[in-house]
Amino acid sequence: MSDNHTHVQEFFGSRAAGWESRFPDDGPVYAAAIAELGLRAGDRVLDAGCGTGRALPPLRAAVGPSGVVIGADLTPEMLRTAREAGRDRDGLLLLSDVAALPLRPDSLDAVFAAGLIAHLAQPVENLRELARVVRPGGLLALFHPIGRAALAARHGRQLTAEDLRAEANLGPLLSRSGWRMTSYVDEDDRFLALAVREG
């Protein structure tokens, strides 16, 4: 396991039990972001880096009982918290690194990734792995329930020109990874970049 994986597991593992109590009002923002994906009944969707599974209920509602919802996370404690919240009823929970997903190529219609990009050790390769498992024309949503400036302020830091989520950086990063960015929103109360899998 890489140092980055160990760091991610330690960081999130120690915070899993109280994670949602820190951000109790995020549910509607998650649901609104998922609505923008335009999922249909029967679609197959992955919540990459699903954490406690907050996105799984609205993803299940979007794809219906005939759809497939998978939540993948690297941190066992986060998945345990998701199970304790009953979110395994809304989707299959996988202990998996998003850099090496146990999924067939072109097997999904969409990927939803909340707060994931800042934790990717190799962003180009990791986003390419997400593209591998999505069919051509499928969708990716990179989401955070607050915008870049608000998140930086929360952590007591300044935004820098190197921030991967800056529009000028994210578009080219996605292009190098098999995606084409189709929309970009960075407001105080949400960050949402949508991309389509190139064919």
Number of C-alpha atoms within 10 A of each C-alpha: 5 8 9 13 16 12 12 16 18 13 12 17 19 13 14 19 16 10 16 17 8 9 10 8 11 17 15 11 18 20 18 11 24 21 14 11 19 11 21 13 14 16 19 21 28 26 25 26 26 26 29 24 28 20 25 29 18 19 28 24 18 22 19 17 13 11 18 20 29 23 30 23 23 23 26 17 20 25 26 20 19 23 15 12 13 13 21 20 14 21 23 14 24 20 16 17 16 19 18 11 18 13 12 10 14 17 14 24 22 29 25 26 21 23 17 17 19 11 13 16 15 12 19 16 16 19 22 21 18 28 27 20 22 27 18 17 16 22 26 28 24 20 24 23 23 20 18 21 16 18 19 14 11 10 8 8 10 12 13 9 10 9 13 16 21 15 16 12 13 17 20 15 20 21 18 15 20 21 26 20 21 12 13 18 13 19 14 13 15 19 24 23 20 20 25 23 26 17 10
